[in-house]
Amino acid sequence: MAALVEEFTLSTGVLGAGPGGFLGVEQSDKADQFLVTDSSRTVVLYKVSDQKPLGSWSVKQGQTITCPAVCNFQTGEYIVVHDHKVLRIWNHEDVNLDKVFKATLSAEVHRVHSVQRTEPLVLFRRGAARGLEALLTEPQQNIEAVIPDEEVIRWSEFFMVFKQPVLIFITEKHGNYFAYVRLCKSHSFSKYTLLLGKEEKSVKPNFTARVDGKFISLVSLTGSDGCIYETLIPLYSSDTEKSQRLVRALMLKAVVSAGAQNDTAITILDQDHIAVLGPPLPTSKECLSIWNIKFQTLQTSKELPQGTSGQLWYHGEILFMLHGKCLTVIPYKCEVSSLAGALGKLKHTQESGTHPMPHFVNWETCSGYELGSYSAEQSKTPRRKKIETSLQPEVPGSKQLLSIIKKDSEKHIEVELRKFLAKSTPDFHTVIGDLVAGLLGRCKAEPSFYPRNCLMQLIQTHVLSYSLCPGLMEIALEHTDVQMLQLCLQQFPDIPESTTCACLKLFLSIGDDCLRDININMESVFDYSDTIHNEKKEMQEPAEIVQNGCSPEDSSCSKDDQQLSKKPKGEAKETLSFPVTSCPVAPKRAALLNAVLHSAYSETFLLPHLKDIPAKHITLFLQYLQFLYLKCSGSAAMTLPGVSPPTLSQIMDWICLLLDANFTVVLMIPEAKRLILNLYKFVKSQISVYSELNKIEVSFRELQKLNQDKSSRGLYSIEVLELF
């Protein structure tokens, strides 16, 4: 059951609400204080319980505030942007905005977002976003354009999800709408095309959103038909390169009059209730109403005879709106949703001026509630009784499985999980993360509990990411589960560099005996016919490197090169060959290392962790990378065989990373020093070859031009071409 409490008006003597209303109402760092920004020059701090302003700040005449003022919850300071590019920061003691901190930015700002437990985020009009601290270090930094010029941001919101700041914004282009989701810590960015149906171009939908498990529930109110729709947007996209299409589902039908123009608004109050602002009928005045989403019923409504600006703000248990020319505050109460409360069977004392339960929605026409058909002759009492019977709560399969996970044996959980995954349920993607969280929670509570098979099944659904289950790889590392770690490296796009390095340490240190009986994906490994299985065997003296276009005795080679190239007397000189002809690691270890090579990383964050790897493991990894590099260079296509082998670019990048992080240490190890010199000589020979090929390419290009000009030639001719 929900109820609207008696409204009251805040003093608006210092505010000037324009034709479009206020720019925004935002929470301050105090629970009872709010920042109200008008559409021209003024920001006012209100204390709602006292119904009076605590402070007021204005920009100079001729300047215009262009986005709502917000509070930096980390410092208690206030932030506002005027004239699209000028950012001001001040505190409660400041009086004149013209004398506070000022930063002029290089691009126009759409909005500044601020939530608890993270720094404010600045969203620019072209879709780029910057943290406040990073932006203030260089205000004139170049701001990239993320969205096309034709797209315009219509709505945006900022959330904290599992300690991860998440930004979502909606853009519009020629009546088509797109959703962008940015995970600020992992720098993941996804684009989605919203299929909103055939709407009138002049009627813009209203948006609101909340986090629902591993999805963002985007709710839209469409003025053309007066219905509310829901679109589930995944927080973690499996394909960030392409724009994915998302279909909406009907949530509530005909909550406002069809064809209502711009005086409508919507906001989500909790998981079961939603507030709607707009006229319920074409001839009626505007109303503020609260609907129960779960049971599709209207809980309460309040008529607004003086009209509104179509704006509605929600903070805590308070609704803010512009009623007439006054900023009106309407507290509300929402109880835990139940069928009896939704149907008005609970006893409540109604507040004056509110009208509970004006009507019921036609349950048969609502999507997702197929209750059968009823004839018009049926009386209301039997109908309601049948509805109540039909809607007796049933425990979903996911909740049953979560209950089993908390107490049953691993074998029983595995059997029930296999049954659940075999069924096609509409909320399949939503519950996978909850199931993993339940399993990991029990693993931490019971160290002996490790449902490996269950976790492997859930990973293979291809809907998980590191951010959804951050404890999964840590537990796999504790149990030395290299098969699970390989699978995570192959599927998770957002693994932190520290975890990647931890996996690399384990893959380099684990013994061959442990790997022998483990089932590892070998797709990335080609046939090593001459693999050396014993990695502890001392490294053999490298064969002579015969360079393409440069012999070791050449004067251009260094003295160290010549010393390493010397052979004992009587030893025959080797023919053309690569310095390494056998792989220094076993095939299974190679497959694990290839998974690390394929993983995404940031060089800045990876380098400090690479310094913690022991020197002998660094040497072994460099030997393997050298082997791959030489095999790759020996191929005409510059690629390795196999289904998904490492690329030449990945191999070279990791060689550079290891040397950057451990160069001093590597120079102290004889085997590693010899390895670096071998790499140096081979790369030097490759550069020489490429230089000669570039010269030949120019000559062939000139020949091609001459060959194309045949118009002046007769039946027989002699041509002399000089090549330099």
C-alpha distance (Angstrom), angle and dihedral (degrees) to the residues before:
residue distance angle dihedral
M1 . . .
A2 3.83 . .
A3 3.79 131.0 .
L4 3.81 137.0 -174.4
V5 3.81 114.9 -133.1
E6 3.79 122.7 -142.7
E7 3.78 111.7 -69.4
F8 3.79 128.5 -127.4
T9 3.78 134.8 -170.0
L10 3.79 128.2 -121.0
S11 3.80 118.6 -138.5
T12 3.79 108.5 -93.4
G13 3.78 100.5 -179.1
V14 3.82 92.7 116.8
L15 3.80 96.0 40.0
G16 3.77 128.1 84.1
A17 3.79 113.5 -158.1
G18 3.79 108.4 -160.2
P19 3.81 126.9 -153.2
G20 3.77 89.4 -76.9
G21 3.80 94.8 47.7
F22 3.80 124.0 -126.7
L23 3.80 126.6 -18.3
G24 3.78 92.7 -128.9
V25 3.80 153.2 -45.9
E26 3.81 113.5 -127.8
Q27 3.80 134.3 -178.6
S28 3.82 117.8 -105.6
D29 3.81 124.4 -147.2
K30 3.83 87.8 -92.4
A31 3.80 116.5 74.3
D32 3.81 94.3 -130.7
Q33 3.81 98.2 41.8
F34 3.80 128.1 86.4
L35 3.80 136.5 -175.3
V36 3.82 113.6 -131.7
T37 3.81 117.4 -165.9
D38 3.79 119.9 -165.6
S39 3.79 124.7 -151.7
S40 3.78 96.4 -101.1
R41 3.80 126.5 31.5
T42 3.81 114.0 -33.2
V43 3.81 139.9 89.5
V44 3.83 118.3 -171.2
L45 3.82 127.6 -169.0
Y46 3.83 110.7 -146.1
K47 3.78 131.4 -166.9
V48 3.79 101.5 -149.6
S49 3.80 98.3 -161.5
D50 3.82 90.7 56.6
Q51 3.82 93.0 37.7
K52 3.79 91.8 -136.9
P53 3.81 138.9 106.2
L54 3.81 119.9 -102.4
G55 3.78 96.8 -168.1
S56 3.78 143.3 -4.5
W57 3.82 130.8 -156.0
S58 3.81 129.7 -176.6
V59 3.78 135.8 -173.8
K60 3.79 120.5 -128.7
Q61 3.79 124.3 -78.5
G62 3.79 108.7 -82.4
Q63 3.80 93.2 30.5
T64 3.81 121.3 101.5
I65 3.80 129.7 -157.5
T66 3.81 106.9 -126.9
C67 3.81 104.0 -174.7
P68 3.83 134.9 26.5
A69 3.79 119.4 -83.7
V70 3.81 114.6 -113.0
C71 3.78 136.9 -170.1
N72 3.79 123.1 -115.4
F73 3.81 98.6 -134.3
Q74 3.80 91.6 -162.6
T75 3.83 95.1 58.2
G76 3.82 104.6 17.0
E77 3.82 90.4 -123.6
Y78 3.81 125.8 133.3
I79 3.81 125.6 -122.9
V80 3.79 130.1 -160.8
V81 3.82 136.5 164.2
H82 3.78 123.5 -144.4
D83 3.80 129.5 -175.0
H84 3.83 88.4 14.5
K85 3.83 95.8 -84.9
V86 3.82 108.9 44.8
L87 3.81 114.5 91.2
R88 3.81 120.5 -163.0
I89 3.82 127.4 -167.2
W90 3.82 122.9 -170.0
N91 3.79 142.8 149.8
H92 3.79 135.0 -131.9
E93 3.81 94.3 -88.2
D94 3.82 94.5 57.0
V95 3.80 116.2 99.5
N96 3.80 106.9 -178.6
L97 3.82 119.2 50.1
D98 3.79 89.5 -159.4
K99 3.83 90.0 67.6
V100 3.82 99.5 45.9
F101 3.81 128.5 92.8
K102 3.80 112.5 -58.0
A103 3.80 131.5 -169.0
T104 3.80 123.8 -179.6
L105 3.81 110.9 -150.4
S106 3.79 128.9 -151.0
A107 3.82 96.1 -127.9
E108 3.79 136.8 39.4
V109 3.81 116.3 -92.2
H110 3.80 121.4 -132.8
R111 3.81 96.3 -170.9
V112 3.79 145.5 -29.0
H113 3.81 113.9 -127.9
S114 3.78 124.6 -161.8
V115 3.81 131.3 179.3
Q116 3.79 135.1 165.3
R117 3.84 121.3 -77.8
T118 3.81 97.3 21.5
E119 3.78 140.1 64.1
P120 3.83 121.0 -93.0
L121 3.80 117.8 -87.4
V122 3.81 123.7 -141.0
L123 3.82 114.4 -147.1
F124 3.80 115.0 -161.3
R125 3.79 125.9 -149.9
R126 3.80 93.1 -109.6
G127 3.82 91.7 55.8
A128 3.82 101.4 -99.7
A129 3.81 118.5 130.6
R130 3.80 132.6 -158.0
G131 3.78 134.1 -175.5
L132 3.78 111.5 -116.7
E133 3.82 95.3 -117.5
A134 3.81 93.5 49.9
L135 3.79 90.4 47.5
L136 3.80 95.3 49.6
T137 3.81 93.0 51.8
E138 3.82 87.8 65.5
P139 3.82 112.2 9.8
Q140 3.81 93.1 177.9
Q141 3.80 94.6 52.8
N142 3.78 117.0 135.4
I143 3.81 112.5 -91.6
E144 3.78 114.2 -152.6
A145 3.80 124.5 -137.1
V146 3.81 110.4 -116.8
I147 3.80 100.3 173.5
P148 3.83 127.5 47.3
D149 3.80 119.3 -95.4
E150 3.81 92.8 -107.9
E151 3.82 94.0 56.5
V152 3.80 119.4 90.5
I153 3.81 125.1 -163.9
R154 3.81 108.2 -119.3
W155 3.81 101.4 173.5
S156 3.81 139.5 2.4
E157 3.80 139.0 -178.4
F158 3.80 137.5 -175.2
F159 3.84 125.2 -145.5
M160 3.79 140.5 176.6
V161 3.82 109.8 -132.6
F162 3.82 118.1 179.5
K163 3.85 89.6 -24.5
Q164 3.81 88.2 -51.5
P165 3.84 118.1 119.7
V166 3.81 108.9 -132.9
L167 3.80 125.6 -168.0
I168 3.81 123.1 -164.1
F169 3.78 125.5 -179.3
I170 3.80 133.4 174.2
T171 3.80 122.1 -141.2
E172 3.78 131.3 -168.5
K173 3.80 129.9 -149.3
H174 3.81 121.0 176.7
G175 3.81 91.8 -27.0
N176 3.83 94.0 -46.3
Y177 3.80 119.0 115.4
F178 3.81 130.2 -147.5
A179 3.81 132.3 -172.1
Y180 3.80 123.6 -146.1
V181 3.81 121.8 -165.3
R182 3.81 120.7 -167.2
L183 3.82 123.5 -172.5
C184 3.79 100.7 -155.4
K185 3.82 100.1 -157.9
S186 3.81 98.6 43.5
H187 3.84 92.2 35.5
S188 3.80 90.0 -131.6
F189 3.81 113.7 158.3
S190 3.81 125.3 -172.3
K191 3.79 133.7 179.9
Y192 3.81 125.9 -154.3
T193 3.78 132.9 -174.8
L194 3.81 111.6 -133.8
L195 3.78 114.2 -142.9
L196 3.80 100.0 -152.6
G197 3.80 97.7 164.4
K198 3.78 128.8 -118.7
E199 3.78 104.0 -37.1
E200 3.76 130.7 169.0
K201 3.79 109.0 -94.6
S202 3.81 92.6 -135.3
V203 3.82 94.0 56.5
K204 3.80 111.3 74.3
P205 3.82 117.4 -157.6
N206 3.81 120.6 -122.9
F207 3.79 118.2 -127.5
T208 3.78 136.6 -155.1
A209 3.79 130.8 161.1
R210 3.77 146.3 -170.6
V211 3.79 134.8 -175.0
D212 3.80 112.6 -99.3
G213 3.79 110.0 -174.6
K214 3.79 107.9 -66.1
F215 3.79 93.4 -12.0
I216 3.77 138.6 70.6
S217 3.79 108.7 -125.6
L218 3.82 103.3 -143.9
V219 3.81 110.1 -164.3
S220 3.80 120.4 -166.5
L221 3.81 131.5 -170.9
T222 3.78 111.6 -150.8
G223 3.78 115.4 -154.3
S224 3.80 94.6 -161.2
D225 3.83 93.8 67.6
G226 3.83 101.4 11.2
C227 3.82 92.9 -125.3
I228 3.79 131.0 132.5
Y229 3.79 118.8 -131.7
E230 3.80 133.5 -171.2
T231 3.80 128.0 -145.1
L232 3.82 120.4 -171.6
I233 3.80 111.6 -143.7
P234 3.82 116.5 -169.4
L235 3.79 114.2 -125.3
Y236 3.77 91.7 -146.0
S237 3.77 115.5 41.4
S238 3.80 120.7 -154.7
D239 3.81 90.6 -149.4
T240 3.80 116.0 37.4
E241 3.80 93.8 169.5
K242 3.80 98.6 68.6
S243 3.79 132.5 53.6
Q244 3.80 106.0 -113.7
R245 3.80 121.9 -151.6
L246 3.80 119.9 -124.6
V247 3.80 125.1 -164.2
R248 3.80 121.9 -148.4
A249 3.81 126.5 -133.0
L250 3.80 127.5 -147.0
M251 3.80 111.9 -103.6
L252 3.84 104.4 168.5
K253 3.77 128.4 5.5
A254 3.82 126.0 -138.6
V255 3.80 99.7 -10.7
V256 3.81 91.4 152.7
S257 3.78 132.9 24.6
A258 3.79 113.8 -75.1
G259 3.76 110.2 -110.1
A260 3.80 94.8 27.8
Q261 3.76 106.8 157.5
N262 3.79 124.0 -147.9
D263 3.82 102.5 -40.1
T264 3.81 93.6 91.9
A265 3.79 131.3 99.8
I266 3.78 138.8 170.2
T267 3.80 137.3 -163.0
I268 3.81 134.7 175.0
L269 3.82 114.0 -121.1
D270 3.81 100.0 -177.4
Q271 3.79 138.9 -31.0
D272 3.82 92.2 -69.1
H273 3.82 105.5 30.7
I274 3.77 136.0 61.6
A275 3.82 131.1 -175.9
V276 3.81 119.5 -138.2
L277 3.80 128.6 -168.7
G278 3.81 118.0 -161.0
P279 3.83 145.6 77.7
P280 3.83 112.1 -60.9
L281 3.84 91.9 -155.6
P282 3.82 131.7 28.8
T283 3.82 92.1 -112.9
S284 3.80 98.6 37.3
K285 3.78 128.9 94.6
E286 3.75 122.4 -107.2
C287 3.80 117.3 -75.6
L288 3.76 138.3 -167.9
S289 3.80 108.8 -138.0
I290 3.79 137.6 175.8
W291 3.81 118.5 -145.3
N292 3.77 130.7 -164.5
I293 3.80 106.2 -130.0
K294 3.78 95.5 -168.5
F295 3.80 96.6 55.6
Q296 3.82 98.4 24.2
T297 3.80 95.3 -123.8
L298 3.79 135.7 134.1
Q299 3.82 108.0 -119.5
T300 3.80 104.0 -174.8
S301 3.79 141.6 -20.8
K302 3.80 140.1 -166.1
E303 3.78 125.4 -155.6
L304 3.81 117.4 -129.8
P305 3.81 106.9 -157.2
Q306 3.82 96.1 177.5
G307 3.79 93.4 57.3
T308 3.80 130.2 -124.2
S309 3.78 140.2 -117.9
G310 3.81 92.4 -118.3
Q311 3.81 91.5 -105.7
L312 3.79 126.4 126.6
W313 3.81 127.9 176.5
Y314 3.79 126.5 -170.9
H315 3.83 127.0 -161.3
G316 3.78 122.7 164.1
E317 3.81 106.0 -44.0
I318 3.81 95.9 -24.2
L319 3.80 130.7 96.1
F320 3.82 120.3 -156.1
M321 3.79 123.7 -160.7
L322 3.78 141.5 153.2
H323 3.81 108.0 -108.9
G324 3.77 108.7 -174.0
K325 3.80 102.3 -41.1
C326 3.80 96.9 -32.4
L327 3.78 130.3 91.2
T328 3.79 103.4 -121.3
V329 3.80 126.6 -159.9
I330 3.81 118.6 -154.1
P331 3.82 117.5 -177.1
Y332 3.79 115.7 -155.9
K333 3.78 140.2 -171.4
C334 3.80 126.9 -142.1
E335 3.79 121.1 -173.4
V336 3.77 128.5 -161.1
S337 3.78 106.8 -70.0
S338 3.80 116.7 -105.9
L339 3.78 133.7 161.7
A340 3.80 92.5 -117.7
G341 3.78 91.4 52.0
A342 3.80 92.7 46.0
L343 3.81 90.7 52.6
G344 3.81 93.6 46.6
K345 3.81 97.9 -110.1
L346 3.78 95.4 126.6
K347 3.80 117.4 91.7
H348 3.80 112.0 -117.6
T349 3.76 134.9 160.9
Q350 3.80 105.3 -120.8
E351 3.77 121.1 -139.0
S352 3.78 118.2 -122.6
G353 3.77 115.8 -97.6
T354 3.79 95.3 27.5
H355 3.78 127.3 102.5
P356 3.79 115.1 -151.1
M357 3.78 120.9 -153.1
P358 3.84 103.3 -3.0
H359 3.79 92.2 174.0
F360 3.79 145.7 -20.4
V361 3.75 125.8 -111.5
N362 3.76 118.0 -113.4
W363 3.78 96.8 -99.2
E364 3.79 95.2 -163.5
T365 3.81 93.0 61.9
C366 3.80 97.8 48.8
S367 3.78 118.0 102.5
G368 3.77 114.6 -114.1
Y369 3.84 96.3 20.9
E370 3.77 107.0 87.1
L371 3.78 102.1 173.3
G372 3.77 99.1 157.1
S373 3.81 128.1 -107.2
Y374 3.77 127.8 -61.4
S375 3.76 127.8 -160.5
A376 3.81 121.2 -123.7
E377 3.80 90.9 -119.1
Q378 3.79 93.5 64.8
S379 3.78 113.1 105.9
K380 3.80 120.4 -120.5
T381 3.80 95.3 -115.2
P382 3.85 97.1 59.8
R383 3.81 89.4 41.0
R384 3.78 93.6 53.9
K385 3.79 91.4 44.9
K386 3.79 90.9 52.6
I387 3.80 92.0 48.5
E388 3.78 90.7 50.6
T389 3.79 90.9 50.2
S390 3.79 92.7 47.2
L391 3.78 92.7 51.2
Q392 3.79 97.9 54.1
P393 3.80 103.7 142.8
E394 3.79 114.5 -98.4
V395 3.77 120.3 -163.0
P396 3.84 106.5 -120.0
G397 3.80 119.7 -127.9
S398 3.80 90.4 -109.5
K399 3.81 92.8 56.6
Q400 3.79 91.6 47.7
L401 3.79 89.2 50.8
L402 3.81 92.1 48.7
S403 3.80 88.6 52.2
I404 3.82 90.1 50.8
I405 3.82 91.1 49.1
K406 3.81 91.1 57.5
K407 3.80 97.0 58.6
D408 3.84 116.5 4.7
S409 3.79 131.3 91.0
E410 3.81 124.0 -87.3
K411 3.80 92.1 -110.6
H412 3.80 93.4 52.5
I413 3.81 91.5 46.5
E414 3.80 90.5 50.7
V415 3.81 92.4 51.7
E416 3.81 93.5 47.7
L417 3.80 92.0 45.1
R418 3.79 91.0 52.7
K419 3.80 89.5 52.8
F420 3.80 91.6 48.6
L421 3.80 93.8 49.4
A422 3.80 90.3 49.6
K423 3.81 90.7 60.5
S424 3.80 121.0 79.9
T425 3.80 105.4 -131.9
P426 3.83 124.6 175.7
D427 3.82 93.1 -128.3
F428 3.81 94.4 45.9
H429 3.81 95.6 122.4
T430 3.79 92.1 46.5
V431 3.80 97.7 55.1
I432 3.82 99.5 43.4
G433 3.80 91.4 79.6
D434 3.81 91.0 47.4
L435 3.81 90.7 52.3
V436 3.81 91.9 51.2
A437 3.80 90.3 47.3
G438 3.81 90.0 51.5
L439 3.80 92.4 50.6
L440 3.80 93.5 46.3
G441 3.80 91.5 47.2
R442 3.78 90.9 56.4
C443 3.83 90.7 45.0
K444 3.81 89.5 58.6
A445 3.79 92.6 45.1
E446 3.83 93.5 45.8
P447 3.84 111.7 34.1
S448 3.81 91.4 -167.8
F449 3.83 91.5 57.3
Y450 3.82 111.9 91.9
P451 3.84 113.3 153.7
R452 3.80 95.0 -168.5
N453 3.80 97.5 165.6
C454 3.81 91.8 50.4
L455 3.79 92.6 50.7
M456 3.82 91.2 48.1
Q457 3.79 90.6 52.4
L458 3.80 91.6 51.4
I459 3.82 93.5 47.7
Q460 3.80 89.8 51.9
T461 3.82 90.5 59.7
H462 3.86 85.6 78.8
V463 3.83 93.5 -138.4
L464 3.82 99.1 101.2
S465 3.78 130.9 91.4
Y466 3.79 134.2 -179.4
S467 3.80 92.7 -100.1
L468 3.81 91.1 54.5
C469 3.81 92.9 54.2
P470 3.82 109.5 16.5
G471 3.79 93.0 166.9
L472 3.81 95.7 56.5
M473 3.82 99.1 81.9
E474 3.82 91.8 41.1
I475 3.81 90.4 57.5
A476 3.82 90.6 45.5
L477 3.82 89.1 52.6
E478 3.81 90.6 50.5
H479 3.81 90.0 53.4
T480 3.86 93.8 41.6
D481 3.80 88.5 -123.2
V482 3.80 98.7 166.6
Q483 3.81 93.7 169.9
M484 3.80 91.8 58.9
L485 3.80 91.5 43.8
Q486 3.80 90.8 52.3
L487 3.80 90.1 51.4
C488 3.81 91.5 49.1
L489 3.81 92.2 49.1
Q490 3.79 89.9 51.5
Q491 3.82 95.6 48.6
F492 3.82 109.7 27.6
P493 3.82 112.7 82.5
D494 3.82 97.2 -171.8
I495 3.82 106.5 52.1
P496 3.84 112.9 149.6
E497 3.79 116.4 -116.5
S498 3.82 91.5 -119.1
T499 3.81 90.6 59.4
T500 3.81 92.0 45.5
C501 3.82 89.5 54.2
A502 3.80 91.4 47.1
C503 3.81 88.6 54.8
L504 3.82 90.6 48.1
K505 3.82 91.3 52.3
L506 3.79 90.8 51.1
F507 3.82 94.0 46.6
L508 3.82 91.2 51.3
S509 3.80 96.5 44.4
I510 3.81 103.1 41.3
G511 3.79 114.0 103.1
D512 3.80 125.7 -113.3
D513 3.80 89.7 -121.4
C514 3.80 89.9 61.3
L515 3.81 92.4 48.6
R516 3.78 95.4 48.2
D517 3.82 96.3 80.5
I518 3.82 97.8 34.3
N519 3.79 119.2 104.7
I520 3.81 105.7 -128.4
N521 3.81 129.1 175.4
M522 3.82 105.4 -109.0
E523 3.82 99.3 -176.8
S524 3.80 93.6 112.5
V525 3.83 93.9 52.7
F526 3.79 123.2 84.1
D527 3.82 124.1 -153.3
Y528 3.80 110.3 -64.0
S529 3.77 99.9 -164.5
D530 3.78 92.3 170.2
T531 3.77 101.9 37.8
I532 3.77 118.1 155.2
H533 3.77 105.6 -133.6
N534 3.77 97.8 -172.3
E535 3.80 105.5 73.0
K536 3.81 92.3 -178.9
K537 3.80 90.3 65.3
E538 3.78 111.2 113.1
M539 3.78 113.2 -100.2
Q540 3.80 111.9 -100.5
E541 3.79 121.9 -123.1
P542 3.81 105.8 -87.3
A543 3.76 117.7 -111.1
E544 3.77 118.9 -111.6
I545 3.75 114.2 -80.1
V546 3.78 110.5 -131.2
Q547 3.76 103.7 -162.5
N548 3.76 124.0 -144.7
G549 3.77 103.1 -113.4
C550 3.84 95.9 -5.5
S551 3.79 127.3 70.2
P552 3.81 122.1 -152.0
E553 3.79 90.3 -116.7
D554 3.78 90.4 57.7
S555 3.79 114.4 118.3
S556 3.78 89.9 -122.3
C557 3.80 90.8 68.6
S558 3.78 117.6 92.1
K559 3.80 124.9 -112.2
D560 3.79 90.3 -112.2
D561 3.80 89.0 54.9
Q562 3.80 91.9 51.6
Q563 3.79 92.4 47.9
L564 3.77 92.2 51.8
S565 3.79 90.6 46.1
K566 3.82 94.9 55.5
K567 3.82 115.5 111.5
P568 3.78 129.9 -160.0
K569 3.76 116.9 -96.5
G570 3.75 115.1 -83.0
E571 3.80 93.5 24.4
A572 3.77 112.1 129.5
K573 3.75 117.9 -122.9
E574 3.80 112.0 -108.6
T575 3.75 122.3 -121.5
L576 3.82 124.9 -121.2
S577 3.80 108.9 -51.2
F578 3.76 143.6 133.4
P579 3.82 116.7 -91.2
V580 3.82 91.9 -120.6
T581 3.80 119.8 43.3
S582 3.80 100.0 168.5
C583 3.78 133.2 53.5
P584 3.81 113.4 -109.0
V585 3.82 93.5 -145.9
A586 3.78 135.3 52.9
P587 3.84 117.9 -99.4
K588 3.81 94.5 -107.9
R589 3.79 92.1 51.3
A590 3.81 88.5 47.2
A591 3.81 90.3 55.0
L592 3.81 90.2 52.5
L593 3.80 92.4 48.3
N594 3.81 90.2 48.6
A595 3.81 88.7 57.6
V596 3.81 88.5 57.3
L597 3.81 91.1 48.5
H598 3.81 89.9 54.4
S599 3.81 94.9 49.4
A600 3.81 121.4 105.8
Y601 3.79 119.0 -114.1
S602 3.78 146.5 161.4
E603 3.80 112.9 -122.2
T604 3.81 92.6 -143.4
F605 3.81 93.3 56.8
L606 3.81 96.6 36.7
L607 3.82 100.0 54.0
P608 3.86 97.4 67.6
H609 3.81 91.4 53.3
L610 3.83 93.5 48.1
K611 3.82 88.6 60.8
D612 3.82 89.4 65.7
I613 3.81 94.8 61.6
P614 3.84 113.6 104.0
A615 3.81 116.3 -104.0
K616 3.82 94.9 -117.9
H617 3.80 90.7 54.5
I618 3.81 91.0 47.9
T619 3.80 88.5 53.3
L620 3.80 92.5 49.2
F621 3.81 92.0 48.8
L622 3.83 91.0 48.5
Q623 3.81 89.9 50.7
Y624 3.79 90.1 52.7
L625 3.81 92.4 46.8
Q626 3.81 90.0 49.1
F627 3.79 89.6 51.8
L628 3.81 91.0 51.4
Y629 3.80 91.6 45.4
L630 3.79 93.4 52.5
K631 3.81 92.7 45.6
C632 3.78 90.0 48.9
S633 3.82 93.1 47.5
G634 3.77 90.9 49.8
S635 3.79 91.3 59.2
A636 3.79 118.7 88.8
A637 3.81 89.9 -138.0
M638 3.85 91.6 47.3
T639 3.80 89.2 -127.2
L640 3.78 136.4 109.6
P641 3.81 123.4 -119.5
G642 3.77 120.4 -110.5
V643 3.79 138.9 74.1
S644 3.82 99.0 -74.7
P645 3.82 109.6 -2.1
P646 3.81 123.3 166.6
T647 3.78 114.8 -83.3
L648 3.79 124.4 -123.5
S649 3.79 89.9 -110.9
Q650 3.81 92.2 54.1
I651 3.80 91.4 48.6
M652 3.80 93.7 50.0
D653 3.81 92.8 45.0
W654 3.80 92.3 53.9
I655 3.82 92.5 46.5
C656 3.81 88.8 54.0
L657 3.82 92.0 45.7
L658 3.81 93.1 51.7
L659 3.80 92.6 47.2
D660 3.81 92.9 46.3
A661 3.80 91.3 51.6
N662 3.82 99.5 40.1
F663 3.82 108.4 20.2
T664 3.81 95.6 124.0
V665 3.79 92.5 47.5
V666 3.80 92.9 46.0
L667 3.82 92.1 53.9
M668 3.82 89.6 59.2
I669 3.82 92.9 59.7
P670 3.85 115.2 77.0
E671 3.80 94.6 -150.0
A672 3.78 92.2 49.3
K673 3.81 92.8 46.0
R674 3.80 90.2 52.8
L675 3.79 88.2 48.7
I676 3.81 92.2 53.7
L677 3.81 91.4 49.6
N678 3.80 90.5 51.1
L679 3.79 90.3 51.4
Y680 3.79 90.2 46.9
K681 3.81 93.5 52.9
F682 3.78 93.6 45.9
V683 3.80 93.9 48.2
K684 3.80 89.3 46.7
S685 3.79 90.8 53.5
Q686 3.80 90.5 47.8
I687 3.80 90.6 52.8
S688 3.80 89.9 51.3
V689 3.79 91.7 50.5
Y690 3.80 92.7 47.7
S691 3.80 90.0 49.6
E692 3.80 91.4 54.4
L693 3.80 91.5 45.5
N694 3.79 90.6 52.7
K695 3.79 89.6 55.2
I696 3.81 91.5 50.5
E697 3.79 90.4 47.0
V698 3.80 90.9 59.8
S699 3.81 91.0 51.4
F700 3.78 93.2 48.9
R701 3.80 90.5 48.0
E702 3.82 89.5 56.3
L703 3.80 90.5 47.8
Q704 3.77 89.9 51.9
K705 3.80 90.8 53.2
L706 3.80 91.5 50.5
N707 3.77 91.6 47.2
Q708 3.80 91.1 54.1
D709 3.86 92.9 56.5
K710 3.82 101.4 75.8
S711 3.80 99.4 138.7
S712 3.86 95.0 95.5
R713 3.80 95.2 47.5
G714 3.75 124.2 100.7
L715 3.76 129.7 -154.8
Y716 3.80 91.6 -72.7
S717 3.80 130.8 23.2
I718 3.78 142.1 157.1
E719 3.80 118.1 -142.0
V720 3.79 128.8 -172.4
L721 3.84 115.5 -153.4
E722 3.78 120.5 -170.7
L723 3.81 117.6 -151.3
F724 3.80 117.4 -163.3
